[in-house]
């Protein structure tokens, strides 16, 4: 089994996040939506990346909302 590391997502991960998103049944974020989120200072994504292949195998995102 290959080692996996968790890193803060950036624009270089966008296409791989979108590819995962397209496999989901309940929610599909568009490329532009994910890109906007990655550029937005209040939305954070973490990616799980295989160390050998540098492939995104999972991700999680959250948005900080201030009232």
N, C-alpha and C positions, 0 to 999 in steps of 0.2 A: 504494500500500500504506500502511495506517495504521501509525503508530508504536505500539510496544508497550513498556510498562514493567513491571518486576518489582517487586512490593511484598510486604511481609509480609501474609499473609491475616488477616482478622478476621471477626467474626460477620456483618458486612455482606456478605461474599462467600459466605456459606453456601449460599444457594439456587442460585447459579450454579455452585458447586463440585459440589453434588448433581446438577445437571442434566448436567454433564459425566460424572460418575460413573455415571449411569444409562445412558450410551451404551457403557460398557465391557463386554466380554464376560466377562473372566476374574475381575473383582473388582468388587463393588458395595458401597460403604459406604453405610449408611443416613444419613438426615438427622441422626438423634440421635447416631450414632457420630461423624460429622464435627463436629457441634456440641460434643460432649464433648472431642474432640481439640483444637478451637480454644480451648476454655476451660482445657485442661490445660496446666500450665506446662512439661511435658517434651515436648510435641509441637509441631512447627513446620510451618507451611505457607507457601509462597510462591505468589503468583498472577501470571500474565502477563495484563495488562490493556491493552485498547486505550485509547489516550489520548483519542480523540475521543468514543467511545461509552461509555467506562468499563465495558466488557464483559470478563468473565473468559473468556479463550480457552485457558487451560491452568493447571495447578497441579502442585506437587510437595510432598510431605509427608515428614517424617522424625520419628522419635521418639528421644529421648535416653534411653538406658538405663544406669543405673549399677549395677554389681555390687558 
